[in-house]
Each structure stands twice: as structure tokens, then as C-alpha cells.
Amino acid sequence: MAHILVIEDDDSYREMLRTSLEERGHKITEARDGQEGLKRFVADKFDLVITDIIMPIKDGIETILALRRIDATTRIIAISGGGHLIPAFNCIQIAKGLGVQEALEKPFSMDTLAACIEARLA
């Protein structure tokens, strides 16, 4: 199926995404933050990027902007549960304003994410 870069700082959430997406036939590369994600992005070719918004070192907003500078056609799905001071809804709205193809508020079902992925890859 697709080669997907998953950028997520929460180890258990990243593992859950990887496991579920691999079960659906996708090849997954993982990164713990935006900085690591960008290094992996320039080192390989991906069909799609899934990135969290609230992360340490380089957050999802910075990551999305950098991905767009590297390749404006990159298909991106943003995910967020919000942060201590920023509600998830605000993070999602900001990501949509940056032109991501999909933005999902945590928690979401894996069926919902799978449908978003299929729509973006179609």
C-alpha cells in the first residue's frame, strides 16, 4: 500500500498507530518529534505524513511548514489532542489553515484514520 511517516511524541500512541496501519498493509516509518521527522522525510520517499501538533523540540506547526518548503505537494494528516494551554480544536484549525489535507482530533477511531488515508491516496 503506502509508505507513511508517523510523527508522534507519545510512544504508546505512536506504537498503536504503527501497529494498526501495518495491519492494514502500510509501511510505517516513525519519528518522535518534528526534528526527527524532517530528517527521516528528506532521507526517504513517503506517500503521506501523519503528524501530531503538540510535540517537543519541533512542534507540528513548524514541521508542517518545513514539509511544505521541502515539497509543497506532500500529503499531510495532522492529529492533535491539544495541550495544556491550547484546545485540540484550535490546533486542528491552525493545521487546516496551513493546508493539511485532513486534521483529526484525538481520540479518533482507526477506521476514521484509515478512511482519511485512503481518501488522500486516491
Protein Blocks (a to p, Z undefined) as FASTA:
>chain_A
ZZdddddfblklmmmmmmmmmmnopacdddfbfklmmmmmmmpccfbdcddfbdghiafk
lmmmmmmmmommbccddddebjfklcfklmmmmmmmnopabdcdddddfklmmmmmmmmm
ZZ
